[in-house]
Amino acid sequence: MKTLDRVALVILIISVVNYLLVGLFEFNLVASIFWVRIISFLVSSMYSMV
């Protein structure tokens, strides 16, 4: 269970940082990492998990 907690924490931290960047600078970190046009499904999945 400890591993699952750490994975959830990492996803949460990435999401918070991403939303902060979108709010302040209109820069989407997750989209830039996953190349939205190529892998848009993964980006949608990341937002759905949060």
Summary of the structure (lengths in Angstrom):
residues: 50
radius of gyration: 11.7
end to end distance: 19.0
largest distance: 35.9
contacts: 106
relative contact order: 0.14
helix: 80%
strand: 0%
